[in-house]
Amino acid sequence: MTREELITIDPDILHGTPVFLGTRVPIETLFDYLTSGDSINEFLDDFPTVTAELVKQILEYSKLAMVA
């Protein structure tokens, strides 16, 4: 999986803020939810344009990026 398969960075979408592919939901919002103690399910309920599979892939991608 590549970043381009998961994340959109486009100056025309939220001024280039990294968002979930195919949405306008910032990746940072997922991490804000998690660090605030909210669950992935709460995030998914609040942002129905993001799929559980995409969240899983973003978390895996982030994990791999941290050890690279």
N, C-alpha and C positions, 0 to 999 in steps of 0.2 A: 504494500500500500504506500502510495506517495502522498505528500501534502496536497497536491493538486486534486487527488481523488476524494479528499475529505474536507478541505478548507478552501474558501474563496477569499482572496485578498485583492480588492478592486477599489481604486480611488472613488469610483462612482457609487459604491455601496458602503454606507456608514464611514465615508472618508478613508477607506482602506483598512478599517478594523477587521481582523480575521473573523470570519463568520462560518458557520456550518454550511457546507456545500448545498446550494439550492435554497438557502434561506437568508434572512436578514438577522439571524440570531447570533450574537457574538459568542465565540468560544469561551471568552472570559466569563460570561454569565454562568456557564456550567460550573466552572471552578468557584465562582462566588457562591453559588448554591451549596456546593459540597463543603466549602470551608465554613459556611454558616450553619452546617449541621442538617441541611435539607437533603432529602434522598433524591436519587436519580429519578424515581417515579414522580416526585413532586415537580422536578424540572420538566419532565416529559409532559405532565398534565398542563403546566403553564405555557409550554412551547410545543404545541402539537405538530408544527411543521418539521420538528427534529425527531428522527426515529431512534428507537432504542439501539438498533444496530449501529447507527452512526455515532451515537454516544460511546458505545463499546469500542468502536474503531478509533475514535479520538483519544480515549483514555489509553488504549494500547499504544497508539502512535506517540503520545506524550511520555509514556513509560520508556519506550525505546529511545526517544530523544534525550531523556535524562541520563541514560547510561552510555550514550554514544560519545 
